[in-house]
Amino acid sequence: MNNRPRNPTPRDRQVAEEAISHEEANFPETPTGRKVVRQAQMIGGFVLLIVGVLFGLMVASFPRGEEPTANPPTPNQITP
């Protein structure tokens, strides 16, 4: 079925052009746009996860304070 008017008026053309530009302006609301947005969110979440893990590993690799000495001297040791 053809739903186009046989003799479009300038007003009909203007309405059609506004509808097309409105659809392009609201790209995330189209099925293709929603798919692209969902994929971008998944990729963004994955990147944030990797960055978080790397940051956690970097923080965990820092020493937490002074390293304890191997054999601390005791006051009752006998010195020759």
C-alpha positions, 0 to 999 in steps of 0.5 A: 500500500502506498500512503503517500499523497498523490499531489503533495503540497509545500506544507506536506513536504515541510511536515515530512522534512521536519519528521525526518529531521526529528527522527535523526535528532532522536537517534537513540530512540530508534531501534538502531540507535538503542542498539548502538547506545547499548553496545556503547554502554557495554563497552564503556562498562568493560573499559571502566572495569579494566581501569578499576582492576588496574588501579586496584593492582597498582594500589595493592603494589605499594608498601603499606609502611616500613618493612619489618627488620629480619632480626630485631636486636633484643636487649639481652643478647650476649655480644662477644 
